[in-house]
């Protein structure tokens, strides 16, 4: 009897594909959902890592140009009113409002400082939205994927016990495949959730640092313009 059970167990394909192929439709759908969520998370992770690295490089380049001693009007004419870089966009928003605040006779329209600050705040808010886009997907996957995998496990184990009851057999060859299929769903849930949680925390911190750099620049720039207004 033990030899027969051992022979049956050896014939069972315990590879991931074999476990997936034997799973019920519900468990298969759960596994497919988790695999898609995992690939979706990794695509966002890679895209955000590249985006944040590019934003830091652009901020460093613009910071060197801003403090190089070149007149601000000349720098604004060089980058234009609608540049591509986020730091340049913030600078362009402030300079555009600065120029619009001048009357034809050279005087300034009252409230220029407040309007310049609001213009740069709007530019920073748009950049924050762009930087944080997709992070909610990572948070959702990180929080929900283990429970989705657990749901697949519960369904798989329930089906395994039903199969045991129908065959009236508790041999390893009967019990092991159903349990293994069920646990695979939990494993896929953790495989999707763990990187999503780790990189969500990292990318959120990176986003805050990049936005902190933009806000610090906006404050410095506003101080420079305010000094010119007072003089």
VOGU-3710 file (C-alpha; in Angstrom, 3 decimals, decimal comma):
1> xxxxxxxxxx> 0,000/0,000/0,000  2,814/2,417/0,935  4,665/1,539/-2,261  1,554/2,267/-4,307  1,037/5,596/-2,535  4,679/6,517/-3,114  4,378/5,681/-6,790  1,266/7,837/-7,125  2,973/10,744/-5,365  5,972/10,518/-7,675
11> xxxxxxxxxx> 3,728/10,713/-10,723  2,194/14,015/-9,569  3,643/17,163/-11,125  4,379/19,561/-8,262  5,858/22,285/-10,463  4,161/25,687/-10,394  2,635/25,087/-13,806  1,429/21,658/-12,761  -0,151/23,046/-9,590  -1,781/25,835/-11,580
21> xxxxxxxxxx> -3,114/23,431/-14,216  -4,770/21,221/-11,590  -6,342/24,100/-9,656  -10,040/24,860/-9,901  -11,287/27,775/-11,993  -11,719/30,070/-8,988  -8,203/29,430/-7,709  -6,815/29,875/-11,230  -8,519/33,259/-11,491  -7,046/34,273/-8,137
31> xxxxxxxxxx> -3,560/33,221/-9,263  -3,873/35,060/-12,576  -5,054/38,183/-10,769  -2,078/38,054/-8,416  0,403/37,507/-11,251  -1,039/40,492/-13,143  -0,874/42,599/-9,965  2,755/41,611/-9,463  3,769/42,576/-13,008  1,780/45,808/-12,723
41> xxxxxxxxxx> 3,553/46,674/-9,473  7,008/46,005/-10,919  6,262/48,123/-13,991  5,296/51,035/-11,715  8,364/50,465/-9,518  10,786/50,565/-12,453  9,053/53,576/-14,016  9,101/55,511/-10,732  12,751/54,729/-10,009  13,681/56,108/-13,433
51> xxxxxxxxxx> 11,377/59,125/-13,013  12,750/60,072/-9,579  16,340/59,669/-10,699  15,644/61,929/-13,681  13,924/64,503/-11,434  16,900/64,622/-9,057  19,351/65,019/-11,943  17,247/67,768/-13,523  16,966/69,606/-10,198  20,741/69,466/-9,697
61> xxxxxxxxxx> 21,416/70,777/-13,229  18,928/73,605/-12,893  20,225/74,521/-9,446  23,716/74,979/-10,902  22,322/77,136/-13,716  20,183/79,187/-11,320  23,080/80,012/-9,009  25,617/80,471/-11,804  25,218/84,251/-11,691  23,313/84,509/-14,964
71> xxxxxxxxxx> 20,535/87,135/-14,831  17,150/85,565/-14,116  15,590/87,187/-17,185  18,302/85,666/-19,354  17,821/82,236/-17,778  14,064/82,503/-18,316  14,551/83,463/-21,957  16,845/80,444/-22,367  14,491/77,799/-20,951  11,257/79,394/-22,250
81> xxxxxxxxxx> 7,815/79,737/-20,720  6,932/76,024/-21,037  10,042/73,934/-20,230  10,126/70,178/-19,699  11,930/69,841/-16,360  9,945/70,140/-13,099  12,367/72,642/-11,507  12,329/74,678/-14,689  8,512/74,635/-14,696  8,422/76,053/-11,166
91> xxxxxxxxxx> 10,925/78,753/-12,101  9,037/79,546/-15,316  5,740/79,823/-13,403  7,264/82,372/-11,031  9,013/84,363/-13,755  5,918/84,414/-15,970  3,841/85,879/-13,159  6,674/88,284/-12,339  6,637/89,649/-15,878  2,835/89,768/-16,039
101> xxxxxxxxxx> 2,820/91,799/-12,819  4,654/94,694/-14,467  2,572/97,486/-15,961  3,436/99,144/-19,233  5,019/102,051/-17,369  7,369/99,704/-15,519  5,482/99,752/-12,231  4,219/96,651/-10,442  0,610/95,611/-9,997  -0,182/95,330/-6,256
111> xxxxxxxxxx> -0,153/91,812/-4,794  2,613/90,544/-7,079  4,352/88,560/-4,324  1,217/86,607/-3,435  0,468/85,841/-7,086  4,021/84,652/-7,718  3,862/82,359/-4,679  0,524/80,926/-5,798  1,821/80,333/-9,335  4,786/78,360/-8,038
121> xxxxxxxxxx> 2,580/76,469/-5,562  0,344/75,378/-8,436  3,391/74,186/-10,394  4,634/72,246/-7,359  1,186/70,688/-6,823  1,119/69,496/-10,446  4,584/68,011/-10,049  3,527/66,302/-6,792  0,574/64,726/-8,587  2,875/63,490/-11,341
131> xxxxxxxxxx> 5,440/62,096/-8,898  2,865/60,291/-6,754  0,830/58,896/-9,626  0,828/55,101/-9,400  1,868/54,874/-5,747  -1,739/54,171/-4,750  -1,571/51,045/-6,926  1,435/49,815/-4,939  -0,349/50,558/-1,672  -3,463/48,703/-2,853
141> xxxxxxxxxx> -1,514/45,666/-4,047  0,555/45,595/-0,872  -2,490/45,648/1,381  -4,886/43,455/-0,594  -2,733/40,821/-2,336  -2,186/38,664/0,820  -5,925/38,543/1,454  -6,678/37,692/-2,165  -4,110/34,905/-1,960  -5,635/33,735/1,327
151> xxxxxxxxxx> -9,039/33,621/-0,349  -7,586/31,355/-3,045  -6,022/29,183/-0,351  -9,308/28,816/1,510  -11,106/27,804/-1,687  -8,314/25,389/-2,607  -8,265/23,690/0,794  -12,055/23,449/0,769  -11,923/21,719/-2,616  -9,160/19,417/-1,339
161> xxxxxxxxxx> -11,306/18,295/1,598  -14,260/17,781/-0,728  -12,094/15,571/-2,934  -10,923/13,596/0,117  -14,519/13,072/1,208  -15,577/11,936/-2,257  -12,721/9,443/-2,642  -12,827/8,305/0,986  -9,053/8,340/0,907  -6,589/10,311/3,041
171> xxxxxxxxxx> -3,417/9,056/1,379  -0,673/11,589/0,693  -1,219/11,224/-3,043  -4,777/12,502/-2,570  -4,173/15,174/0,083  -0,870/16,734/-1,039  -1,838/18,094/-4,479  -4,881/19,990/-3,226  -2,996/21,482/-0,271  -0,055/22,457/-2,492
181> xxxxxxxxxx> -2,371/24,149/-5,006  -4,050/26,067/-2,207  -0,781/27,244/-0,661  0,484/28,386/-4,059  -2,199/31,087/-4,047  -0,929/32,409/-0,709  2,631/32,317/-1,998  1,694/34,350/-5,066  -0,152/36,831/-2,859  2,964/37,369/-0,742
191> xxxxxxxxxx> 5,128/37,523/-3,868  3,005/40,407/-5,133  2,558/42,176/-1,780  6,072/42,210/-0,294  7,839/44,165/-3,112  4,825/46,476/-3,407  4,975/47,401/0,292  8,761/47,808/0,363  8,928/49,990/-2,732  5,815/51,960/-1,777
201> xxxxxxxxxx> 7,597/53,096/1,391  10,838/53,824/-0,475  9,196/55,648/-3,371  6,988/57,692/-1,040  10,103/58,853/0,817  11,870/59,611/-2,482  8,852/61,601/-3,673  8,819/63,638/-0,460  12,528/64,418/-0,834  12,116/65,548/-4,445
211> xxxxxxxxxx> 9,129/67,727/-3,541  11,061/69,117/-0,576  13,792/70,189/-2,991  11,237/71,925/-5,225  9,608/73,692/-2,266  12,975/74,851/-0,946  13,857/76,284/-4,358  10,478/78,018/-4,617  11,031/79,642/-1,211  14,513/80,820/-2,202
221> xxxxxxxxxx> 13,267/82,152/-5,528  10,339/83,930/-3,863  12,762/85,532/-1,423  14,919/86,821/-4,283  11,912/88,298/-6,102  10,569/89,793/-2,884  13,922/91,447/-2,272  13,823/92,954/-5,762  10,275/94,188/-5,164  11,278/95,869/-1,934
231> x> 14,254/97,538/-3,578
//
